Structure formats: C-alpha cells, structure tokens
Amino acid sequence: MLDASEFASAIKHPFRNVLERRNRPQLVMAIFMPTFQILTGINSILFYAPVLFQSMGFGGNAALYSSALTGAVLVTSTLLSIAAVDKLGRRVLLITGGIQMIVCQVIVAVILGIKLGNNQELSKGFSVLVVAVICLFVIAFGYSWGPLGWTVPSEIFPLETRSAGQSITVSVNLLFTFIIAQSFLSLLCALKFGIFLFFAGWITIMTVFVYLFLPETKGIPIEEMILMWRKHWFWKRIMPEEYPEADDSVGVRQNNSTV
C-alpha cells in the first residue's frame, strides 16, 4: 500500500485521468451519489424545519423544538449506520433507507393534502403524527444516504484519482445544496404538500439507480475495486478490456511487497 501510495502521489494529472474510460463508473458515482443525497430533501427539512412546521400549523416554539428533535434523531441514526454498514453492506442500507424515506414522504403528503388542502388546521394528533413520520424519514436518511453518500464515493476510486474523485463529490454536493436551499421556499409555495411527493419521486429514482448500477463494495480493498466493476452486468460493458500499464505496475508493486 505504501508503494501504491507513492505511485499515486506521482500522478500529475488526476483530473484528466478520472475522465478516462476505465474510471467512468467511479466518475458517475461521484456525481450521482451526492446529487441524490441532496435530492432526498433532507437539507430542506433540516434548514427550513421551523418554517416548514409553522406552515403546518405549529406554533413558533413547537417548530423550534421539532427542528431540534430532527437534528438529534439524525445524529442517533448515524450511529446505527456505523454499527451496521460493514455487517449488512452498503446496498442493503441504501435501498431499505430509500424505501423507508419514500413511504414517509408519501404519508406526510397525504396527511397535509387532506387536512391542509381544505384550509383545515392539523389537529394535535395529526401534528404529532407528522412529526413522528418526519423523524422516521430522518432516521432512514441517517443510516443510509446521509453517511453512505460520502462513504461509497470515498472507497471506489483508485489511489491515483482518489483526490480528484473526492473533490468532484464534494463540489457536486455543495452545488446541489445551494440549488435546493435557494429554491425550496419557492417550491414549497408552488407545490405546497406536493413538495414531499417531489422529493419522493427523486428518492424512487435513486433507489432504483442503486439497485441497478451500484455493486456491493463491502470488504473490497481499493486495489481490487476494479475487479468489482468488471464483474457488474452493466459496467463491464464500459470498462476497457485491459487495465493500463501504469495501474498494472501498482499491482505488481503491491504483490511484491506482499511477498
């Protein structure tokens, strides 16, 4: 690994290399994983929780309490991901978390559509139910797309393009965070309860994307990640037949160091 790291540090054009065909699957994941992470709607809930809860009929203090509650739930659920990610795998958590988030978004949209659509105020019981469902949504995000949206891109790139891949992941994440933060209030005013269906639609798309295009990366060393892409039903059609000479030298050095 030391030899591979030295070789990787000698690469002069990581951003040019990351665009090569052999790195195409990793590049796609570096773009789509952070994009989908933001399109779950989690930032909208966390950033605008007081406004969101007030628009549902909660008082000012109750909105702040609900916001603090969702933050605490997010931290706790992230600990669940830490404990389960290497036991259950990335795909299981991403897919189950996605399904749970879809159900929660639809439930909230139905409740608000029925109650607030007729200019009614939410009763205390329905208000508690909405907060509970939103907390379940935050839990699902906290053990799935929250931490794994960063974990998966960090472990799929070879050492020679790892820095470039991570910078792309962070840039895309911050870009879509900005876009959603700037547009959420306008979307909320335009779509009303439909904003939850909007995000549910995106979560459906990204759950299908993970099921079809993201192989399981649990327990696979970085130097063997290329083999994982070559075995995948879709990416093996895109990967070049032979690995470049530069990367073969990394493998040779690693084998020599192991021997």
Secondary structure, 3 states (H helix, E strand, C coil): CHHHHHHHHCCCCHHHHHCCHHHHHHHHHHHHHHHHHHHCCHHHHHHCHHHHHHHCCCCHHHHHHHHHHHHHHHHHHHHHHHHHHHHHCHHHHHHHHHHHHHHHHHHHHHHHHHHCCCCCCCCHHHHHHHHHHHHHHHHHHHHCHHHHHHHHHHHHCCHHHHHHHHHHHHHHHHHHHHHHHHHHHHHHHHHCCHHHHHHHHHHHHHHHHHHHHCCCCCCCCHHHHHHHHHHCCCHHHCCCCCCCHHHHHHHHHHHHHHC
